Amino acid sequence: MQLTGERVTFTPVKQHTSSGKGVLASSHVFRFSDSNPITISIQDKEYDIDYRLSVEEFMRANHITVENRQEVTLPIHIVFGEGGNVLSVEVADWNVIDVDVDY
């Protein structure tokens, strides 16, 4: 499935970690291909954060493909430092299991 060209915005619910030093957010989105226009935007005025990540570039840099898969989880770990500076963007160390759905 590909998006119809309509711009769609997803705003995930965020949860603060038990340590109080992090935020977890996840979102289910429409299926997309390796070549996609998806951008993750993180904005927080309190901490002066205005960050954007191209999912296509992230996938290419980390050798991730979603082609020929029914459902995929992209675990992305973004670490911010003082003043909203991005310290690192990496594939999170999650247990990822491919899901094959029979229709």
N, C-alpha and C positions, 0 to 999 in steps of 0.2 A: 504494500500500500504506500502511496505517496500522498503528501499533502496536495490539495487542489490549487495551491498557489496563494490561498488566503493566509494572511498573517494571523497566527494564533499565539496567545500568551498564556502560559501556565504559571500560577503563583503557588508554590508548594507551602504547606504548613511547616513552620520551623519548630524544632524542639531543642531546648537547651540541654546539654549533656549534664549528667549528674555532678560532674566536677565544677560546672558553672563556667568552664573555660572554652566552651565550644558550642556550635549550633549544628544540628543535623537537619537536613531537608531532603525530601525525595519527591519525585513527580513522575507520574505515568504519562507518557506522551504517545502520539500516533506513531506508527511504524515509519521508518525512514531508511534511506540507503547510506552507503559510505560517503557519497557525495551529497551533502545536505547544507542548508543555510542556517542551521540551528545555532543560536547563541545563548549562552548562559550569562545572565546579567545579575550581579550582586550589588545592591546599593544600600547603604546605611549612613544616614546623615550624622548620627551620633558619633560614629567612629571615622567619618570622612572616607568612606569606602565607595568607590564607583569602579567596578571591575567587570570586564567582559571576557568570555572565553568562547572561542569558536570550537564547537564540538567536532566539526570535520577536521580541523587542524590537530586537535587533541587526539582524535582517533588515529590519524595518520602518524603522528609522532610516537604513539604507543603501540603501533601495529595491531589495532583493534578493527575487526570487521563485524558488521551486522548482516551482511549479505547471506541469504538463504537460511535465516534463523527466524523462528516464530516470535520469541521473546528474549530480550537481552537486557541485562542490568549493566549500566556503565557506572561503576563506583569511582567517583572523582573526589579527591581529597585536596582542598584548597586551604592553605595555611596563610593567615594574615599576621603581620607584625604591627609594631607601633605605627600610628599615623595611617593605617590602612594599606601599608605596603604589602604586596604579595611576596611571601617568602618561598613558597613552593606550590606547584600544581602537579599532582601525580595520580596514578591509578591506585585507589585505596586497596589495602590488603584484606579483601573480603573473600568469603567462600562463595564463588559464583558457580551456579549449576545451570547448564543449558536446559531449557524446557522445550520439549517437542510436543506440540499439541496436534492430536488427530482430529480432523473435522470430517 
